[in-house]
Amino acid sequence: MPGLATLTLNRPEKLNAISPQMHREIQDLCQSLKDDAETRVIIVTGAGRAFSAGADLGRRSPPGEEQAAPPLRAARSTLEERVSASMGNRTSDALENLDQVTIAAINGLAVGGAVAFLGCMDLRLAAESAWFSIPEIDLDIPMTWNSLPRFMRELGPARTKELVMTCDRFTAPQALQWGFVNHVVPDSELLDRSRALAAKLLAKDPLSLAVTKSTTNALARLMVPAEATQSDREYLLLARQLADERARNAPKPAL
């Protein structure tokens, strides 16, 4: 379809977990789209049975990491987390600031950082079987990638607190009821319905669409400024220090 592009998160063997390489590739793509006057709508989806399992927390340590002294391992881990927070912020901003209209076609699960990405999309269609989770607090890390302002805009403060603090899963129908997705569709129709919505948008005046998107985004940022959580990296550092302290003070097993 002329004017339509599809961005597929494509690591199905890892449920499309978002690696540093994927961050770089998405950022590069968004940069190239700034000069693309032909592409006006972008569908974002996941390969296989998931939209995305979120940040890739299972990457192997670099060579020699296993033999490193505990303080050195902790320092490296903290640095990696701070870098990940910065990368997540940049990727999320790049997606949100695209001139093109973005449509998320949410298949299967969307977890953690994937939900953060969804908060950057203009429109969201979810398959009936799709489900969502924000498990960061259960992993002893705060929700970063500058996602809390976006969740606040979409869901309001009380719902945001509940979902982020409890880490409870929620379903596609619940997401529809709360206004986080625009439509819930049968699984087999997800891409067709997403393309039909794209075709409807492509038939509209491009300048009017662009002005509507930029103005709406600007108003949303005025309601909940993104600058409120610019210290994401510091939150991660504090969370790591507290987790390490809890581990040191935990009761030792009896011999």
SEROLUM-628029 format. One record per residue: y, z, x of N, C-alpha, C in turn; residue in three letters. Coordinates in steps of 0.05 Angstrom, whole numbers, padded with zeros to 5 digits, always signed. Layout:
<rs>
YZXYZXYZXALA...
</rs>
This chain:
<rs>
-00024+00000+00017+00000+00000+00000+00025+00000+00018MET+00042-00020+00016+00066-00021+00033+00084+00003+00029PRO+00092+00015+00051+00110+00038+00049+00096+00065+00050GLY+00069+00064+00048+00053+00089+00048+00037+00092+00074LEU+00038+00116+00085+00022+00123+00108+00005+00147+00101ALA-00018+00150+00115-00035+00173+00110-00039+00188+00137THR-00034+00214+00137-00039+00231+00160-00063+00247+00154LEU-00085+00243+00170-00110+00258+00165-00115+00277+00188THR-00118+00303+00181-00126+00323+00201-00156+00318+00206LEU-00162+00310+00231-00188+00297+00235-00204+00312+00257ASN-00213+00336+00250-00233+00350+00266-00254+00362+00247ARG-00268+00345+00233-00286+00355+00211-00307+00374+00221PRO-00316+00371+00246-00336+00389+00257-00326+00417+00261GLU-00299+00420+00262-00286+00447+00264-00270+00453+00238LYS-00277+00440+00216-00262+00443+00191-00233+00438+00195LEU-00227+00419+00213-00199+00410+00219-00182+00433+00229ASN-00194+00452+00244-00178+00473+00256-00156+00461+00274ALA-00133+00473+00273-00109+00461+00286-00108+00470+00315ILE-00113+00452+00333-00113+00457+00362-00086+00450+00373SER-00080+00459+00398-00055+00451+00411-00052+00420+00413PRO-00074+00406+00417-00072+00377+00418-00063+00366+00391GLN-00074+00377+00369-00066+00368+00342-00036+00374+00337MET-00027+00397+00346+00002+00403+00344+00018+00381+00357HIS+00011+00375+00382+00026+00354+00397+00025+00327+00383ARG+00001+00320+00373-00002+00294+00360+00015+00293+00334GLU+00015+00314+00319+00031+00314+00294+00061+00313+00301ILE+00069+00328+00321+00098+00328+00329+00106+00300+00339GLN+00088+00287+00355+00094+00260+00364+00096+00240+00341ASP+00078+00243+00322+00078+00225+00298+00104+00229+00283LEU+00112+00254+00278+00136+00259+00263+00161+00248+00278CYS+00160+00250+00304+00183+00238+00320+00184+00208+00316GLN+00160+00195+00317+00160+00166+00314+00169+00157+00286SER+00163+00174+00266+00170+00167+00238+00200+00168+00234LEU+00215+00182+00251+00244+00183+00248+00257+00156+00249LYS+00244+00138+00265+00255+00111+00268+00240+00090+00251ASP+00224+00099+00232+00207+00082+00216+00220+00079+00188ASP+00234+00057+00184+00247+00052+00159+00228+00041+00138ALA+00205+00032+00146+00186+00020+00127+00170+00041+00112GLU+00162+00062+00126+00145+00083+00114+00163+00102+00098THR+00157+00105+00072+00173+00121+00055+00158+00145+00043ARG+00132+00143+00042+00115+00165+00031+00092+00169+00050VAL+00085+00195+00054+00063+00201+00072+00044+00220+00057ILE+00018+00213+00055-00002+00231+00045-00015+00246+00068ILE-00017+00272+00066-00029+00289+00086-00054+00301+00075VAL-00077+00297+00088-00102+00307+00078-00120+00314+00101THR-00144+00324+00096-00163+00332+00116-00188+00315+00115GLY-00200+00310+00138-00225+00296+00139-00249+00314+00131ALA-00268+00303+00118-00292+00319+00111-00288+00338+00088GLY-00299+00362+00090-00300+00380+00068-00278+00402+00068ARG-00258+00398+00084-00236+00418+00085-00209+00404+00090ALA-00189+00416+00080-00162+00408+00088-00158+00418+00117PHE-00160+00444+00121-00159+00455+00148-00165+00484+00148SER-00180+00493+00168-00186+00521+00172-00164+00537+00186ALA-00141+00524+00190-00119+00537+00203-00119+00536+00233GLY-00105+00554+00246-00104+00553+00275-00131+00556+00287ALA-00136+00541+00308-00162+00542+00322-00163+00568+00339ASP-00177+00588+00329-00179+00613+00343-00205+00615+00360LEU-00220+00593+00360-00246+00594+00374-00247+00578+00399GLY-00223+00571+00410-00223+00554+00434-00233+00571+00458ARG-00247+00557+00476-00258+00571+00499-00236+00580+00518ARG-00242+00603+00531-00223+00611+00552-00223+00592+00575SER-00202+00590+00591-00202+00573+00614-00222+00583+00635PRO-00230+00565+00653-00249+00573+00674-00240+00598+00689PRO-00258+00616+00693-00251+00641+00707-00241+00663+00689GLY-00235+00656+00664-00223+00677+00646-00243+00699+00641GLU-00269+00692+00639-00289+00713+00632-00290+00733+00655GLU-00285+00725+00680-00287+00744+00702-00260+00758+00708GLN-00239+00751+00693-00213+00763+00699-00213+00792+00691ALA-00196+00808+00704-00193+00836+00697-00182+00839+00669ALA-00189+00861+00655-00180+00864+00627-00150+00860+00624PRO-00132+00873+00640-00103+00869+00636-00095+00840+00639PRO-00108+00825+00657-00101+00797+00661-00110+00781+00636LEU-00134+00787+00626-00143+00774+00602-00124+00779+00579ARG-00115+00804+00576-00097+00811+00554-00070+00796+00557ALA-00060+00794+00582-00035+00780+00586-00037+00751+00580ALA-00060+00739+00588-00064+00710+00582-00066+00706+00552ARG-00081+00724+00538-00084+00721+00509-00057+00724+00495SER-00041+00743+00504-00014+00746+00491+00003+00722+00496THR+00002+00711+00520+00018+00687+00526+00009+00664+00509LEU-00017+00660+00506-00028+00638+00489-00018+00641+00460GLU-00018+00666+00450-00010+00670+00422+00019+00664+00419GLU+00036+00672+00438+00064+00666+00436+00069+00636+00437ARG+00055+00622+00455+00057+00593+00456+00048+00581+00430VAL+00026+00591+00418+00016+00581+00393+00037+00584+00371SER+00050+00607+00370+00071+00612+00350+00093+00592+00353ALA+00101+00587+00378+00123+00567+00382+00115+00539+00374SER+00090+00532+00380+00080+00505+00373+00078+00503+00342MET+00069+00524+00329+00067+00524+00300+00094+00521+00287GLY+00114+00536+00298+00141+00533+00287+00151+00505+00289ASN+00147+00493+00313+00157+00466+00318+00143+00445+00300ARG+00117+00448+00297+00102+00429+00280+00110+00432+00251THR+00113+00456+00242+00121+00461+00214+00148+00449+00209SER+00167+00454+00227+00194+00443+00224+00194+00413+00224ASP+00177+00401+00241+00176+00372+00243+00166+00360+00216ALA+00146+00373+00204+00135+00364+00179+00156+00367+00157LEU+00169+00390+00156+00188+00395+00134+00212+00376+00136GLU+00220+00369+00160+00244+00354+00164+00240+00323+00164ASN+00216+00314+00158+00211+00286+00156+00229+00274+00134LEU+00240+00250+00139+00256+00236+00118+00238+00226+00096ASP+00213+00220+00102+00195+00210+00082+00186+00232+00063GLN+00179+00224+00039+00167+00244+00020+00138+00249+00028VAL+00131+00275+00030+00104+00282+00038+00088+00292+00014THR+00063+00283+00011+00045+00291-00010+00021+00303+00003ILE+00015+00329-00002-00009+00341+00009-00032+00336-00011ALA-00054+00325-00001-00078+00321-00017-00098+00342-00007ALA-00101+00364-00021-00115+00387-00011-00144+00387-00020ILE-00161+00382-00001-00190+00381-00006-00203+00405+00007ASN-00221+00419-00008-00235+00441+00004-00217+00465+00010GLY-00222+00478+00033-00207+00502+00040-00182+00496+00055LEU-00162+00513+00052-00138+00513+00067-00132+00542+00075ALA-00133+00548+00101-00133+00575+00110-00110+00579+00130VAL-00096+00602+00128-00077+00610+00149-00056+00589+00155GLY-00057+00579+00179-00037+00559+00188-00037+00534+00170GLY-00059+00528+00158-00060+00505+00140-00043+00510+00115ALA-00043+00535+00105-00026+00542+00083+00004+00541+00092VAL+00009+00549+00117+00036+00546+00128+00045+00517+00127ALA+00027+00499+00136+00033+00470+00135+00039+00461+00106PHE+00023+00471+00087+00027+00462+00060+00055+00470+00050LEU+00065+00493+00059+00092+00501+00051+00113+00482+00061GLY+00107+00464+00079+00126+00445+00089+00126+00419+00074CYS+00106+00415+00056+00103+00390+00042+00120+00389+00017MET+00128+00365+00009+00145+00362-00014+00130+00366-00040ASP+00106+00354-00042+00089+00355-00066+00061+00361-00058LEU+00046+00374-00075+00019+00383-00068+00000+00378-00091ARG-00021+00363-00086-00043+00360-00105-00068+00373-00093LEU-00082+00388-00110-00105+00403-00100-00130+00394-00116ALA-00152+00390-00102-00178+00386-00116-00185+00411-00131ALA-00201+00408-00152-00209+00431-00168-00224+00452-00152GLU-00239+00443-00132-00255+00462-00116-00239+00474-00093SER-00214+00465-00089-00199+00475-00066-00193+00505-00069ALA-00192+00519-00046-00184+00547-00046-00167+00553-00021TRP-00153+00575-00023-00133+00581-00002-00137+00610+00007PHE-00129+00615+00032-00130+00643+00042-00110+00645+00065SER-00098+00669+00066-00079+00675+00088-00090+00701+00101ILE-00109+00698+00120-00124+00722+00130-00112+00735+00155PRO-00088+00727+00163-00078+00736+00188-00078+00767+00192GLU-00070+00782+00171-00068+00811+00174-00096+00823+00178ILE-00117+00811+00166-00144+00820+00171-00152+00814+00200ASP-00139+00796+00213-00144+00790+00241-00125+00805+00260LEU-00110+00824+00249-00091+00840+00264-00069+00824+00276ASP-00061+00803+00263-00038+00787+00272-00019+00782+00248ILE+00007+00781+00253+00025+00775+00230+00025+00746+00224PRO+00033+00739+00200+00035+00711+00192+00060+00699+00206MET+00056+00678+00222+00078+00667+00237+00082+00637+00229THR+00089+00621+00248+00096+00592+00243+00119+00589+00224TRP+00136+00610+00223+00160+00610+00206+00152+00604+00177ASN+00129+00614+00169+00119+00608+00142+00129+00626+00120SER+00136+00651+00127+00144+00670+00106+00168+00660+00090LEU+00189+00649+00103+00211+00639+00086+00202+00617+00067PRO+00184+00600+00076+00174+00579+00058+00157+00590+00035ARG+00140+00610+00041+00125+00622+00019+00143+00636-00001PHE+00164+00649+00010+00183+00663-00008+00196+00643-00027MET+00204+00619-00016+00217+00599-00033+00198+00589-00055ARG+00172+00585-00047+00153+00573-00066+00141+00594-00085GLU+00137+00618-00076+00121+00638-00091+00137+00663-00100LEU+00160+00667-00087+00175+00692-00093+00165+00715-00075GLY+00181+00736-00073+00175+00757-00054+00150+00773-00062PRO+00146+00780-00087+00124+00797-00095+00097+00783-00090ALA+00095+00757-00099+00070+00742-00095+00065+00738-00065ARG+00086+00732-00050+00083+00728-00021+00071+00753-00008THR+00083+00776-00015+00073+00801-00003+00044+00806-00011LYS+00037+00801-00036+00010+00806-00044-00010+00789-00029GLU-00005+00763-00028-00024+00745-00015-00026+00749+00015LEU-00003+00754+00028-00004+00758+00057-00015+00785+00064VAL-00008+00806+00049-00017+00833+00055-00046+00838+00049MET-00056+00828+00026-00083+00833+00018-00103+00813+00030THR-00093+00790+00038-00110+00768+00049-00130+00758+00029CYS-00125+00763+00003-00144+00754-00018-00143+00723-00020ASP-00167+00712-00025-00168+00683-00031-00155+00678-00058ARG-00145+00653-00061-00136+00645-00087-00145+00616-00092PHE-00149+00609-00117-00160+00583-00124-00139+00563-00130THR-00148+00538-00133-00129+00517-00140-00115+00522-00167ALA-00130+00530-00188-00116+00537-00214-00096+00559-00211PRO-00102+00579-00195-00082+00601-00190-00058+00590-00176GLN-00062+00573-00156-00040+00561-00141-00022+00544-00160ALA-00035+00531-00179-00020+00515-00199-00004+00534-00217LEU-00016+00555-00226-00003+00574-00244+00022+00587-00230GLN+00020+00592-00204+00041+00604-00189+00062+00584-00179TRP+00057+00559-00182+00076+00538-00174+00074+00529-00145GLY+00052+00537-00132+00048+00529-00104+00038+00500-00102PHE+00023+00491-00122+00015+00463-00123+00025+00450-00149VAL+00029+00424-00148+00040+00409-00171+00019+00402-00191ASN-00005+00395-00181-00027+00385-00198-00053+00394-00187HIS-00072+00400-00205-00100+00404-00197-00116+00381-00210VAL-00132+00367-00194-00146+00343-00204-00176+00345-00197VAL-00193+00330-00211-00221+00329-00203-00224+00321-00174PRO-00244+00333-00160-00248+00327-00132-00250+00297-00126ASP-00265+00283-00143-00270+00255-00138-00244+00238-00142SER-00224+00249-00154-00200+00234-00160-00176+00241-00142GLU-00181+00259-00123-00158+00270-00107-00142+00248-00093LEU-00155+00231-00078-00140+00211-00063-00129+00190-00082LEU-00144+00182-00102-00133+00162-00121-00108+00173-00135ASP-00109+00198-00143-00086+00209-00157-00062+00213-00138ARG-00068+00219-00113-00047+00221-00093-00034+00194-00088SER-00050+00174-00087-00039+00147-00082-00024+00137-00107ARG-00033+00145-00131-00018+00137-00155+00009+00151-00155ALA+00011+00176-00147+00037+00189-00145+00054+00176-00124LEU+00042+00168-00101+00057+00155-00081+00068+00128-00091ALA+00052+00113-00106+00061+00088-00117+00085+00092-00136ALA+00084+00113-00152+00106+00119-00170+00132+00125-00154LYS+00129+00140-00132+00153+00146-00115+00163+00121-00101LEU+00145+00104-00092+00153+00079-00078+00168+00060-00096LEU+00165+00063-00122+00179+00046-00141+00208+00055-00146ALA+00215+00079-00136+00241+00090-00140+00260+00080-00118LYS+00286+00084-00123+00306+00077-00103+00303+00095-00078ASP+00300+00083-00055+00294+00100-00031+00317+00119-00024PRO+00342+00109-00027+00365+00127-00019+00366+00151-00038LEU+00362+00146-00064+00362+00169-00083+00341+00189-00077SER+00317+00180-00069+00296+00198-00062+00303+00214-00037LEU+00314+00201-00017+00321+00214+00008+00342+00235+00004ALA+00362+00228-00012+00384+00248-00017+00373+00271-00033VAL+00356+00266-00053+00344+00288-00068+00328+00307-00051THR+00312+00295-00033+00296+00312-00015+00314+00329+00003LYS+00332+00316+00017+00349+00331+00036+00366+00352+00023SER+00376+00346-00001+00393+00366-00015+00376+00389-00025THR+00353+00383-00036+00335+00405-00046+00327+00423-00023THR+00319+00411+00000+00311+00427+00023+00334+00444+00033ASN+00358+00433+00033+00381+00448+00042+00387+00472+00024ALA+00385+00468-00002+00389+00490-00021+00367+00511-00018LEU+00342+00502-00014+00320+00521-00010+00325+00539+00014ALA+00335+00526+00036+00340+00542+00060+00363+00561+00056ARG+00382+00554+00039+00404+00573+00033+00393+00598+00018LEU+00373+00593+00001+00362+00616-00015+00347+00635+00004MET+00331+00624+00022+00316+00641+00041+00319+00628+00068VAL+00338+00637+00085+00343+00624+00111+00318+00626+00129PRO+00311+00605+00142+00288+00605+00161+00294+00623+00184ALA+00319+00627+00191+00326+00643+00214+00317+00672+00211GLU+00310+00680+00187+00301+00708+00182+00277+00715+00198ALA+00260+00696+00206+00236+00702+00221+00235+00686+00248THR+00257+00683+00261+00257+00669+00286+00244+00686+00308GLN+00238+00711+00303+00225+00728+00323+00195+00728+00320SER+00183+00707+00309+00154+00705+00305+00139+00713+00331ASP+00148+00702+00353+00134+00707+00379+00134+00737+00386ARG+00156+00750+00380+00158+00778+00387+00140+00794+00368GLU+00138+00786+00343+00120+00799+00325+00091+00797+00335TYR+00083+00774+00345+00057+00771+00356+00052+00789+00380LEU+00072+00790+00397+00069+00807+00421+00065+00836+00413LEU+00081+00846+00394+00079+00873+00384+00051+00878+00371LEU+00042+00859+00355+00016+00862+00342-00006+00863+00363ALA-00005+00847+00384-00025+00848+00405-00024+00875+00419ARG-00001+00886+00425+00001+00912+00439-00010+00934+00421GLN-00004+00933+00395-00015+00954+00377-00045+00952+00375LEU-00056+00927+00374-00085+00923+00372-00099+00934+00397ALA-00087+00928+00420-00098+00938+00445-00098+00968+00446ASP-00076+00980+00436-00075+01010+00436-00095+01022+00418GLU-00099+01009+00395-00120+01019+00376-00148+01017+00389ARG-00152+00995+00403-00178+00992+00416-00183+01013+00438ALA-00162+01019+00453-00165+01040+00474-00170+01067+00462ARG-00158+01073+00439-00160+01100+00427-00183+01102+00408ASN-00198+01081+00404-00221+01082+00385-00242+01100+00397ALA-00257+01115+00379-00278+01133+00389-00299+01117+00404PRO-00308+01128+00426-00329+01115+00442-00356+01121+00430LYS-00374+01101+00430-00401+01107+00419-00416+01127+00436PRO-00432+01144+00423-00447+01164+00437-00469+01151+00454ALA-00474+01161+00477-00495+01150+00495-00522+01162+00487LEU
</rs>
